[in-house]
Amino acid sequence: MTNLEQIMKCYSDNEPIDPNWDNKSMSYDTTRYNWAELFLQAAREIKPGLTRLEDLHLYFATEELLELRKKFEKICNSSEFARLVDAYIEEYFDPLLPHTNYMIQRTPGIRLMVPDQEKKGRLLTFHTGYWTGYGKSMTYTVWTPITKAFDSNTMQVMSWEDTKEVISDIHTHQYDMDRVQTECEKRSWPVNLDYGQAWLFNQGHLHGNINNTTGVSRVSFDTRMALKGEEFGYQSRQFL
């Protein structure tokens, strides 16, 4: 079976999508899981004048964002952060998984979105996890913004039904990436969340960013869960 056939099979199977992971929000306790303070203090080690993560773009030039990302990634790779994420997943999201025999992604993905990022060549276009090596059994994703996420500075998502239709069109008509972005923007909507809320979705959902015109930076991280004993693609190394 070719990679394309494998991708299309993920959408053609008759199994319904788990409603708990079909674009749902969840609130959590920020006194127990104060992600914003953790990352803000790390950023302040580089730029002491920074008082909130939403203002990153006012303190960090584009070429300095790589240093900041590396600092944030060091946090995400720490054993302390891993223990905190494990507790976070167990407390809020474990009950929503099909069974308790699962693995949590070893290193969450940290995302920085500054205003007008398209002009800086930093636009994360629409995609699905099936395109980037995640198998069908490891699609449970918790997206946690650690700043207010709204309008054009937040993740844009599509419904499951729209995703299946657009995916079919993309592969049938061989859309280039510009056409993919255009078609997805027509049928997507912004995930508007306050700090203290997370978004639950499936890696099969088409999701991505549009140009951030809010004038506000956004920071977020995403964590995926993989069901043990099932095929979950070549990205499995992220869970070992």
C-alpha positions as CSV (number, residue, x, y, z in Angstrom):
1,M,0.0,0.0,0.0
2,T,1.4,3.4,-1.0
3,N,1.7,6.3,1.5
4,L,-1.2,8.0,-0.3
5,E,-3.4,4.9,0.0
6,Q,-2.6,4.7,3.7
7,I,-3.6,8.3,4.2
8,M,-6.8,7.9,2.3
9,K,-7.7,4.7,4.2
10,C,-7.5,6.7,7.5
11,Y,-10.4,8.8,6.2
12,S,-12.4,6.1,4.3
13,D,-12.7,3.7,7.2
14,N,-16.2,3.6,8.6
15,E,-15.2,4.1,12.2
16,P,-16.8,7.3,13.5
17,I,-14.5,9.9,15.0
18,D,-14.3,9.8,18.8
19,P,-16.6,12.7,19.9
20,N,-14.3,13.6,22.8
21,W,-11.6,14.5,20.4
22,D,-13.6,16.1,17.6
23,N,-12.7,19.8,18.2
24,K,-13.6,20.1,21.9
25,S,-12.4,22.5,24.6
26,M,-11.4,21.7,28.2
27,S,-10.7,24.0,31.1
28,Y,-7.9,23.2,33.6
29,D,-6.5,24.7,36.8
30,T,-3.7,27.2,36.1
31,T,-2.6,27.3,39.7
32,R,-1.6,23.6,39.3
33,Y,-0.4,23.9,35.7
34,N,1.0,27.5,35.4
35,W,2.6,27.1,32.0
36,A,2.6,30.8,31.3
37,E,4.7,31.6,34.3
38,L,7.2,28.8,33.6
39,F,7.9,30.0,30.0
40,L,7.7,33.7,30.9
41,Q,10.5,33.3,33.4
42,A,12.6,31.5,30.8
43,A,12.1,34.3,28.3
44,R,12.9,36.9,30.9
45,E,16.4,35.3,31.4
46,I,17.1,36.6,27.9
47,K,14.9,39.8,27.9
48,P,14.5,40.9,31.6
49,G,12.1,43.7,30.6
50,L,9.5,41.3,29.2
51,T,6.3,41.2,31.4
52,R,4.0,39.0,29.3
53,L,4.4,36.4,26.6
54,E,1.9,38.2,24.3
55,D,4.6,40.9,23.8
56,L,7.4,38.6,22.7
57,H,7.6,40.3,19.3
58,L,8.3,43.7,21.0
59,Y,11.4,42.3,22.6
60,F,12.7,39.6,20.3
61,A,13.8,40.3,16.8
62,T,13.1,37.6,14.2
63,E,16.6,36.3,14.3
64,E,16.5,36.1,18.1
65,L,13.4,33.8,18.1
66,L,15.6,30.8,17.4
67,E,17.5,31.3,20.7
68,L,14.2,31.6,22.5
69,R,12.7,28.5,20.9
70,K,15.8,26.5,21.9
71,K,15.4,27.7,25.5
72,F,11.7,26.7,25.5
73,E,12.6,23.4,23.9
74,K,15.1,22.7,26.7
75,I,12.2,23.2,29.2
76,C,10.0,20.8,27.1
77,N,12.8,18.2,27.2
78,S,13.3,18.3,31.0
79,S,12.2,15.6,33.3
80,E,10.4,18.1,35.5
81,F,8.3,19.3,32.6
82,A,7.6,15.6,31.6
83,R,6.3,14.8,35.0
84,L,4.0,17.9,35.0
85,V,2.7,17.0,31.5
86,D,2.1,13.4,32.7
87,A,0.0,14.7,35.6
88,Y,-1.9,17.1,33.4
89,I,-2.8,14.4,30.9
90,E,-3.8,11.9,33.7
91,E,-5.9,14.4,35.5
92,Y,-7.9,15.9,32.7
93,F,-7.6,13.8,29.5
94,D,-7.0,10.2,30.6
95,P,-10.8,9.6,31.1
96,L,-11.4,10.7,27.5
97,L,-9.1,8.2,25.9
98,P,-10.5,4.8,24.6
99,H,-8.5,2.9,27.2
100,T,-5.7,3.5,29.7
101,N,-3.0,1.6,27.8
102,Y,-1.4,4.5,26.0
103,M,1.8,6.5,25.7
104,I,2.4,10.2,25.9
105,Q,4.6,12.0,23.4
106,R,8.1,12.4,24.9
107,T,8.6,16.0,23.9
108,P,5.7,18.3,23.4
109,G,5.9,20.6,20.4
110,I,6.3,24.3,21.3
111,R,4.9,26.9,18.9
112,L,5.6,30.6,18.7
113,M,3.4,32.9,16.6
114,V,4.4,36.5,16.2
115,P,2.3,39.1,14.4
116,D,2.5,39.2,10.6
117,Q,4.5,36.0,10.6
118,E,3.8,35.3,6.9
119,K,6.1,38.2,5.8
120,K,8.8,36.6,8.0
121,G,8.5,33.2,6.4
122,R,7.1,31.6,9.5
123,L,3.6,30.6,8.5
124,L,2.6,27.1,9.5
125,T,0.2,26.2,6.6
126,F,-2.7,23.8,6.8
127,H,-1.8,20.1,7.2
128,T,-2.8,16.9,9.0
129,G,-0.8,14.6,11.2
130,Y,-1.4,11.8,8.6
131,W,0.8,13.8,6.1
132,T,3.6,14.2,8.6
133,G,4.0,10.6,9.7
134,Y,1.5,10.1,12.5
135,G,-0.6,7.0,12.3
136,K,-4.3,6.7,13.0
137,S,-3.9,5.2,16.5
138,M,-1.9,8.1,17.8
139,T,-4.0,11.0,16.8
140,Y,-5.3,12.2,20.2
141,T,-3.9,15.7,20.6
142,V,-4.1,18.2,23.4
143,W,-3.3,21.8,22.1
144,T,-2.5,24.1,25.0
145,P,-2.1,27.8,24.3
146,I,-0.3,29.5,27.2
147,T,-1.4,33.0,26.1
148,K,-4.9,34.1,25.0
149,A,-5.6,32.6,21.6
150,F,-8.0,34.3,19.3
151,D,-9.0,35.3,15.8
152,S,-5.9,35.2,13.4
153,N,-3.3,34.5,16.1
154,T,-4.7,31.1,17.0
155,M,-4.9,27.7,15.3
156,Q,-7.5,27.4,12.6
157,V,-9.3,24.1,12.4
158,M,-11.9,22.3,10.2
159,S,-14.7,19.9,11.0
160,W,-14.2,16.2,10.5
161,E,-16.7,16.1,7.6
162,D,-15.2,19.1,5.9
163,T,-11.7,17.7,6.4
164,K,-12.7,14.4,4.6
165,E,-14.2,16.3,1.7
166,V,-11.2,18.6,1.3
167,I,-8.7,15.8,1.7
168,S,-10.4,13.9,-1.1
169,D,-10.3,17.0,-3.4
170,I,-6.6,17.7,-2.5
171,H,-5.4,14.3,-3.5
172,T,-7.8,13.8,-6.4
173,H,-6.9,17.1,-8.0
174,Q,-3.3,17.3,-6.8
175,Y,-3.6,20.7,-5.2
176,D,-0.4,22.6,-4.6
177,M,0.3,24.1,-1.2
178,D,-1.1,27.5,-2.1
179,R,-4.4,25.9,-3.2
180,V,-4.5,23.8,-0.1
181,Q,-4.1,26.9,2.1
182,T,-6.8,28.8,0.1
183,E,-9.4,26.0,0.2
184,C,-8.8,25.3,3.9
185,E,-9.1,29.0,4.9
186,K,-12.6,29.0,3.3
187,R,-13.9,26.2,5.5
188,S,-11.9,26.6,8.8
189,W,-12.5,28.7,11.9
190,P,-10.4,30.0,14.8
191,V,-9.9,28.2,18.0
192,N,-10.7,31.0,20.5
193,L,-9.4,30.1,24.0
194,D,-8.5,31.9,27.1
195,Y,-5.5,30.9,29.2
196,G,-6.6,27.9,31.2
197,Q,-8.3,26.2,28.3
198,A,-7.0,23.5,26.0
199,W,-8.3,22.1,22.7
200,L,-8.8,18.4,21.9
201,F,-8.7,17.3,18.3
202,N,-7.6,14.5,16.1
203,Q,-4.4,14.6,14.0
204,G,-6.6,13.8,11.0
205,H,-8.3,17.1,11.2
206,L,-7.0,19.7,8.8
207,H,-5.5,22.5,10.9
208,G,-3.0,25.3,10.5
209,N,-2.4,29.0,10.7
210,I,-3.3,32.1,8.8
211,N,-1.4,35.4,9.0
212,N,-1.5,36.9,12.5
213,T,-3.0,40.4,12.2
214,T,-3.9,40.8,15.8
215,G,-0.7,42.5,16.9
216,V,-0.3,40.0,19.7
217,S,2.0,37.0,20.0
218,R,0.8,33.5,20.8
219,V,2.7,30.7,22.5
220,S,1.3,27.2,22.7
221,F,2.4,23.6,23.0
222,D,0.8,20.4,21.7
223,T,1.0,16.9,23.2
224,R,-0.1,13.7,21.5
225,M,-1.1,10.3,22.9
226,A,-0.6,7.0,21.2
227,L,-2.5,3.8,21.9
228,K,-0.2,1.0,22.8
229,G,-0.1,-2.1,20.7
230,E,-1.3,-0.3,17.5
231,E,0.4,1.1,14.4
232,F,1.2,4.7,14.8
233,G,3.5,5.7,12.0
234,Y,7.2,6.6,11.7
235,Q,6.9,9.4,14.3
236,S,6.8,6.6,17.0
237,R,10.3,7.6,18.0
238,Q,8.8,10.6,19.7
239,F,7.2,8.3,22.2
240,L,10.2,6.3,23.1
